[in-house]
């Protein structure tokens, strides 16, 4: 069969001459174990999404990840899968804690790039007439864009505290509310961080980056709740129709990049030392329980905590700017944190393997934790409905709040998609639309945008992304998360 | 990164990196420039001198087989009156190619 064609009898899609995807249950596609794969690959997607991936490296990367020593169940891809560095973005791989490996490539350069969502008691009509002023105030308050440094300058000992305390450091130092910590994955602080395993280079890159948005796909967004799908979950999450909400999307800035860069070199030596054979050097790894593995885990946790502190500070700036613009305090505006989730992270979690509970290391690279109801690691307030799963789409169309499911625990180590996923590269996006066309489109959509650079804005144009409705539909179809609310953008600050 | 704008050569600094192969040497060298720009505000205009030596074998301690020493010329960004058009965060191994007269590297932006 030609590549990309589907065998109409069996429904098999031919990804390459020797690589096929066989349909499993709804929106599950199985890539059978072959060559050096230690497990199958499973892609959670619709046929339409799969067809769009033919000709890219993304599906081959699902295959490559299956070579990792100690990988459990399958190399998984969420519906927003696209090509990444070694691992696909939207990739999830769990490895045996005792006999498996940890791979920096499975977590990414921007460690704990993630998103948080704050609610309010404001409705769309309350804010619409203030949107120009609000977007300007947010843009002025939040250092964003190329190489921007913030108002916070940290000594090495202060930064070490950030690396071990995460969001708690920020709250203790006046950036936010104590209750915020409860409504964050890991309470905004990952255990096991050890600044001694972080290089001087990473310390130097982290000294002035805290409280800055950064560039690339990072943003602050003011949205409103357009539609509620699940009244019970929406009530638990504090969401209602036409409500104004605030997104913060950022990560660990130069600090996380340096940690990843440093440990890729260390892992290159580790694969030789431990005799690990991999199809792509970007998957370089070390046994999780080796010295190299433990050191990377502790440095990665430090990066995760840097990112949680960063988003906590950015959220504080959003509250301050909104309060100033609207003439009421953030408390009066009920700007509570709904939740904060990581998209790029490695976590030690307990999952069921062969009908037994087992601690495993879950790599999530462009994927969101999506734990189901009653899981002990989610806030009590959400226990009945499941963990909030925050899915930013693009700046022109929509975003979603989903809820985690029991079946995600079974199928995907409690993971779901993390966004719409790129459809065009940055270069392709710049060729496809001009900045004037983009501004016109956004104006027609009723979205006000401010960006540190014109180029940054065009690279993040809505057409550069897949349709988030399609990705979320596939996520629900695969049983990874269920829809709670659809949100529409009103104003965006791009890094 | 800076499009057509010219960076003057007011500053001079040296860079040294080790690596176990040519690809790593290139990535480490470029990542050093990224670090220096972010932390010390130094932007490269030219390379005054570059020396690459084989210093070990695959059995060497730390796996270092290659050593690169270079003298870089450039300016401090704050003094150069220019702003980067894009921010490069890391040089990666994605689709990397290093040949005697040609190299390809993908940057994370």
Interface residues (C-beta under 8 A of the other chain):
Chain A: X85 X86 X109 X110 X145 X146 X147 X201 X204 X205 X207 X214 X215 X216 X254 X257 X258 X260 X261 X264 X265 X268 X269 X272 X281 X282 X426 X453 X455 X456
Chain B: X19 X20 X23 X24 X28 X31 X35 X37 X38 X39 X58 X62 X63 X77 X83 X84 X85 X86 X87 X89 X90 X92 X93 X94 X106 X108 X109
